[in-house]
Amino acid sequence: MLPMDRLVAATLCSVAKLLTGVRPVWRGCAPDARRRVYYANHRSHVDFVLIWASLPAGLRRLTRPVAGADYWLKGALRSYIARRVFKGVLVDRTAGTRGPDSPVDRMAAALAAGDSLIVFPEGTRNLGDALLPFKSGIYHLACAQPEVEFVPVWIENLGRVMPKGHLLPVPLLCSLSFGPPLRLAAGEDKEGFLQRTRQALLALHGQSAQLAVG
C-alpha cells in the first residue's frame, strides 16, 4: 500500500470510529492473524468499514472486504477506495455461485493467497429487524476452504446511526460483537451449515440486547 493509500485508510478508520463511537467486543475469540471469514449482518454500505476499522492495524492489512462491483466501481472515488485502500474482492452479484471467476472462486482465491475476508451472507442490505436467510455462497466458500475459520460479527445500532436517506449520522453508539469461530464440520450439508452460522450470529444479537438492557 502506498503512503497516500495508508493515509486515506487511517483517515477513514478515524472518521468511522468518531462518527459511530464503535466499540469492538470479542466474545469467545481474540484478534488473530490466521485466515478467517468475518461474516456479519448487513445494514448499510459502511458496514465493512466499521468491521475493518475495528480490527488491529496489523490485521487490517490481511483482511479484505467482499463487496458488489456494481456499487463500488461507480465513480472514481468509490473505485479508488474499494480497490486501493481496502483491496476489496469485488464480485458480480448477478453471477452464479459456482463456475469460472464466480464470486465463490474469487473469494476462495483470496483465502488461498493468505488473506482474510469480510462478507455479508444475507446478500443485500437488510433494513428490517429480522435476520434474512443466508445465501448459499458462504457454504460453498467453506467447502472450498474447509480449514478457514468463520467468525460471526453482530453490528448493533448502525442502521440507526446511519439511517437510509440521511447524509449525516445520528449520534448513537454502535457496537460490534465478534463471536466464537466456526468451521465446516465433516459431512455437514448446506442447510446444516447455513442454519448453524445464522444461529451463531443471532446468538450474538441476543447477547448485545441483554447488555443494552443491563
N, C-alpha and C positions, 0 to 999 in steps of 0.2 A: 504494500500500500504506500502510495506516495505521500510526502509530508502534508500536502494540501488535503488529500483524502482523509488522512488521520485527523487533521484539524476539524474538518467537516463532521466526521464521525463523533469526535469528542463534544463538539458543539451540540449536535443533535441529541446525544445522550444527556447532556446537562439540561437542555431545554425540556426534554421529555420528563426528566425527574422533577424539574422545577414546576412545570405546569400540572403534573398529576400527583406529586408527592408520593410516588410509587414506593412501596415497601416490599421487598422480596422476603418470603418466609419459606425456609427449606424444611420440609416435613418428611422424615424417612430417607433422605438422601442429602448429600452435600455437593457443592460445585466440584466437578471432576473433569479432567481432560479426556477421559475415554469417550469413544464415539457414542453419541446419544441423539435421539429424536425427541425434541421437546414439542409436545402436542397440546394445544390449548383451545378453549372456547373462543369464538370469533365475533367481536362486537364492532370493530372499526378498522380503518385502514392503518392505524398506528399501533395495532396490537403487537406486531412483531418487533417494532421499535422498542416498546417497553420491555419485552422479554429480553431482547438483545442488550438493552441498556442495563438490565438488572443482573447480567452475568458479570463476573470478574473480568477485568480488562484482558487477561491472558486467554480466557475462553471465548471472548468475542471474536478474536482473530481466527478461531477454529469453527465458528458457528455461522451458518448461512440460512437466511430465511427463504422459504419456498413461497413464491408469490405469482399471481397471474400476470402473464406478459401483456395481456390486453389492457390492463390498467397501468402498470409500471413502465411501459415503453411509450406511453403517450406524453410527448413533450420532452425536451432536452433535460430539464431539471430532474424529473422523475426518473428518467433513464440513467442519468449520472448517479443519482442516489442509489438506485437499485443495483446497478452494475459495479460501480467503482467503490462506493462507500460500504455497502452491505454485502457485496459479492453474491447477490441473490441468485438462487436457482429459479429462473423464470420459466414458467411452463404454460403451455397452451391448454387452457381449461376445457376446451371443446374436444381435445384428443382423447383417444381411448386409454385405459389404464395399462394396457399391455401392447407390445409391438415396438418397432424401431423408433427410437427417440421419443418414446412415450413419457409422460410425467414421471411414472414409476422408474423407468430406465434412467432418467436424468438424476432423480434423487438417489437411486442406488449407486450410480457412478460417483456422486459427490461423497457418499458414505465410504465407498471403497477407496477413495482418494485420501481418507482420513479426516474428513470434515464431519461436524455435527449439523443437524438441521432443526429449523423451527417450522412446524406445519399446523394446519387448521383442518382437522378431519371432517368438520361439518360441511366443508366445501364452499361455503358462502357466508357472508356476514349475517348474523342472527340477531335481529332487533327485538325478539320476544324473550320471555322468561325461561322457557323450556329449552334444554339442550337438544339440538336436532340429531337425528340418526347419523352415524358416521358413514362416510363414503368408503368404498372398498379399497381405495388406494393404500391406506395405512396397513392393511393386512398384506397386500401384495408386496409392499416395501419390506415388511417383516419377514416374509418368505424369502425375498431376495437377499436380505442381510439379517439372518436369524440371531447372530451374536450381538447385535446392536441393542442398547437399552432404549426403552420408550418411557419418557418421563412426563407424567401429566402436569399441566400448569393451568390453574384456575385464575382467571383475571376477574377481579372483583371491582365493580363500580365504574369501569372505563366507559360503558355505554352511557352513564350519566355524567361523567366528566367531559366526554366529547360527544354530545348528542348529535344525531344526524341533522344536517342542515344548519348547524351553528358554526360560526367562524372562530369563536373564542371559547376556551374551556370553562366549564362551571367549576368553581372552587370546591373540590371534594377529593378526599384522599382515596387513592387507588392502591390495591394490594395484589401481589402475585404469590400464589401458593404453589410450590414445587413439591410433588408427591413422590412416593417410593417408585423406583424404576420397575418396569415390566419387560419381559421378553416373551417371544412366541414359544409356547410350550410344544414339546414333541407331539405330533399328531393333532394339534389343535386346528379346528376348522375355522373358516372365515367368520361365521356367525358367533362362534365362541370367543374369538379374539376381539371382534368389534364390540361385543357386549362387555367383555372384561375391561377393555381400555376405557370404554364410555363410563362404566360404573366407577372406575378409579377416579375419573375426572369429576363425576357427580359427588363422590365422597369428599373431595376437596372443597367443593361448593358448600356442602353441609357443614364442614369444619369452619369455613370462613364465616358462615352465617352465625354459628354458635359464638364465635369470638366477638362478632359485632354486637350481639345481644348482651354478652357478658361484659 
